[in-house]
Structures are given as C-alpha cells and as structure tokens.
Amino acid sequence: MKPTNLLNRLGCLGLAAILGITATAHAQETDLLTGQSLYGIDGTTGQLSRYDFTDKTSELVGTVHFKGSSTPLTGIEASAYIPRTSNIMAFWTDPADGQTKMIYINLDTAEATVLANDLGSGTITGAVATTEVARAQLDVFQKTSENTVREHAIYAIQNPPSFDFDIDNNVVKPQQDFVAKVTVLGAAIKSGSNDVPVSMKVTIGNTVYEPFGSYHSSSNGNVNDSNNPRRHVFSETHRANTAITISAQSWISGDSYIDTTSNASSQQVKVLRNGDNVPNIQGFEGQSNILHFVNDYIDTTTDKIRLADNQVIYLFELGTTNLSSSAADFQDLVVLITLTDEVNDQSMVSDASDKTRLVKVNHKTGLTETVMELSREYDSLAASTADAFLATSGTGVYLINPAAGTETLISSVVGSRNAMEVSGDVLYGFDDGVDLLDAVYDLAADAAAAEDYNLGLQDLRTIVFVRHPDVPVYIAAD
C-alpha cells in the first residue's frame, strides 16, 4: 500500500522527476522488455542464466567460476551491468578470508575475474550501475561539438558484517573466533543532585579487562561523566564459545553501592540484540531514559532495536535492587559490544561504520566511498540515475534520496524481492519464493504495478537487464 501524499513529501517534481523519468504513456510491459535479455545468478549454486525477452527463450550460460577452476562461486547477492561491456560486475564473499570482493563475470562463459582490492567483511546485498554526467574539455580531434561525457558508476548496499553469537542468561558467547570492542554509550545515575560514580570491567573467558580505569576506584574508573561515548578495542583474538560478561558498580561516598555482573544470577542487567523491543522505562526523577542513549540504534519504522548482527547492548540498573521501584530505570550504564573476526575490520574504527551504507564502488579498482548511512538493512537496489535509488527491505519498497538524506516507504510487495532492476519507467523484481519476475512499481505513474513473467528460471538472487545493442560484438581479424 502506498502512503498518502507521497509526492508532496518528495517535493513538487514528484517521483518520476527525481528518478529522471519522462512520465509518458507506455506500451504493455512485454513490449518494453523486447530487445533485452535478463541475466540472473542463483546465489546457492552460482549458476548464471539468461532469458531473451525477444524470442522468449532461456538458457544456462554456466556456473560462475575462476579460470582453471571448477569450483562454483556461490553466495552472490548483487550485480550490476555497465552498457557496452562484456562483463557483469558482481559482489562475492570469499570463504577463505570472509572478505567481500568485486568480480567481473563474462556474459558468454560465466568465467570470473577478481579485482585486487577487498570491500571489507560487510555483505553486498544490492547493486546498480547508473549514468553520471561529467564535464570535460574534449580534444578537437574527437570531432564532436559536445563537451559532456557520460560516465557510469556502481552503487551498492553494504550491510555490516554478520557474526553469530548466543545470549544465554545474559552471557554472550560468540560462535566463532572473535575480537571485541566495548563502547560506553552513556550513564545517568544521581544521589540527590550529585552524579554517582560508575566503574566497569569486561571479562572475556578468564581474562579481566579494565579499559577505562580501575574497577575498584570511584575516581580513577568513573565513566558517569561528560566523556561518553568512549570506546576501547581489545586486540587479542579469543576462541569461539568464550563467554563475555560485563560488570558494573556504583559508588556512594567512596564506597561500593551496587556491584553486578551480566550473568544468570543478576536481575540488574538487560541484554538487547537486533530486533528486540526497547524497554519503555522512564528515567528516574527527570533523568534521561533508555531511549536517549540508544536513539541511534532504533529502527524508526518498527521502533525496535536496530543493531548489526555483531552487536549487543547491555542496560544496567545500579541505583536500586527493588526492580518494581520507579528508580529502576536501567540506564545507569549503557554499554555496546561489537564483535568481529579481525582487529582491522571497519567495525572497529567507529560505531558509524557498524551501520548499513549506500556506497559508491570504483568498478576498476573495487575501492568504495560512503554515500549515505542507512537506517535499516536492504535486500536489493535499483535506480535509473545517481540521484535517487529504489531498494527493498522485507516487503517494503523504499526510495533512497542521498541529497535529502531520506529513506521513504513508497510501496509494499507480497513476499520479498532480493533482486530488482529498472527498465524504462518500471521497477521489476524477481520473487525467488515463487520463481517469477514481476513488475513491482510504475515509476512514471507513481503507482504499484502488477504483471508476472514465468521465465523458467529459479532461485535468482540477483538480476540485470542487458539491451541487445549494448553487448559488444567482436569481429575476428582476417
């Protein structure tokens, strides 16, 4: 269902203008796709297939592989095509090191070539090639009066690195070898009008860390001050299933008041991971409540905690042991733990890098730059210009506008669309639940569309449309 007053919220130009589309009447969808082929990759098997919309035939191109190897490249969830090239640009996570890499996949052979630079450990779930206009002074011998050069860029959705861990009675146990980072998001506890000192420590396995000063000192280890957020990266690598606990204590007149640890016996700690509800507890006597400290980690659509798969938040109550009292506000100390498999991972650099990002990828080097941080994870990406993008998150279809910094829900679908592409003024998606290509949205009309195509293809996690005139034809020399 499309929200009301969408065009008003997008501005007087409307959705079609933002996406650079001329809103004219068009023929049936089938006619629009004639003269193109769809290339799709099965993420599970690595098979590259092609469907020709002109003669309505499908064929298996081959299994994506490196030259000289028969091992299929699986797990590909995003790809893009730049016109007049002979390769699909796709994104693949190398199981050898867990790093995301950009690969060229030949349209005729499915043979892949990997670029030298890695894109980090965050998975790419959607990508699109767009046309950008650059000004340039052309040489007179190029015999053109134009001084406008059209270049292509690839944009992608990069999610934070995934990381499996269990929470057993408030004890976090990573399911793989890990490096950890601790961030104190904030603290708020008073005795009368005076701030109460709070100290903390982290225990990983049998090793105790005091990253912000002595746990046993109300002055040297105090984190209830104006210096939050504060961060510390533990450079040591710990084995899978090593338990992580956080301990915290409050101090009154130099004496320990409440000392508690995040384990099964403590009711003074709440542990939150992605998708959990935010406890609706008011701050005691006008103090900031939990929402104040975790505001950057809330999905504004669902009002639930939005964390990366490698993150967990601890909420401590250090002012009272009577948890039915209004004094039990669980924001006396708020701590974020981030886990990764290497100390040099981007997750260790700043908390901002733990968010899903829209990135611009140099398709010649694989190097990326962040265009916009996003408020949720997305499953796919499409566009017709570099000014605005379309993406799906679950059943929602969103317009992402980097210039305005907005993510606007414009429609919804039944099921999910992990692969999308724009052709003409229509947004298409492949529903791998029923193995059909469908018209998801009419961009010019700013309305939901409905037309299905049975291409005879299955489990496509990524698709691109390739116009037949855009495929280079090589003529052998005599």
Beta strands, then each sheet from edge to edge (+ up, - down):
strand 1: 36-42
strand 2: 47-52
strand 3: 57-63
strand 4: 65-66
strand 5: 78-81
strand 6: 87-93
strand 7: 100-106
strand 8: 111-118
strand 9: 124-135
strand 10: 148-158
strand 11: 165-168
strand 12: 171-174
strand 13: 178-186
strand 14: 190-191
strand 15: 194-195
strand 16: 198-204
strand 17: 207-209
strand 18: 230-238
strand 19: 244-252
strand 20: 255-261
strand 21: 269-272
strand 22: 298-299
strand 23: 304-305
strand 24: 311-316
strand 25: 333-340
strand 26: 357-361
strand 27: 368-373
strand 28: 380-382
strand 29: 389-393
strand 30: 396-401
strand 31: 406-412
strand 32: 419-423
strand 33: 426-431
strand 34: 436-442
strand 35: 447-448
strand 36: 452-453
strand 37: 460-467
sheet 1: 3+ 2- 1+ 37-
sheet 2: 4+ 8+ 7- 6+ 5-
sheet 3: 9+ 10- 26+ 27-
sheet 4: 11+ 12-
sheet 5: 18+ 13- 25+ 24- 21+
sheet 6: 14+ 15-
sheet 7: 17+ 16- 19+ 20-
sheet 8: 22+ 23-
sheet 9: 28+ 29- 30+ 31-
sheet 10: 32+ 33- 34+ 35-
sheet 11: 32+ 33- 34+ 36-
end
